[in-house]
Amino acid sequence: MHQTTIFREALGDSPVIRVLDFLIEGRGLDYSLSDIAENAGIGWTTLHRIWGKLIKLKMIKPTRQIGRAKLFKLNEENQAIKALIKLYDTLLYQGSEKYFSEQGIVVSQKQGVAH
């Protein structure tokens, strides 16, 4: 079972959010459909059911092909994806800030340095 992330806690634990969560975390890299399904914690059939919508909305784009496997990555030029990345980073920062605060560690907001 995959651990629930702060992103999924905020937006819900649907298959689409799981896929976007995985791809946002690994943004900049490309993945096969098998890798995406496995790492997002969803089944192959479920991925194929939602994949067309993600492609149609241009949230995901093909990058290259290795043998028979097509690889895809997050389309960081898409305005909705840009907003989701900003939300993801904000939630991650707030979650980290809360964790460090609970540990008695102060994080400087300007420099990101722990004291």
Secondary structure, 3 states (H helix, E strand, C coil): CCCCCHHHHHHCCCHHHHHHHHHHHCCCCCEEHHHHHHHHCCCHHHHHHHHHHHHHCCCEEEEEEECCEEEEEECCCCHHHHHHHHHHHHHHHHHHHHHHHHCCCCECCCCCCEC
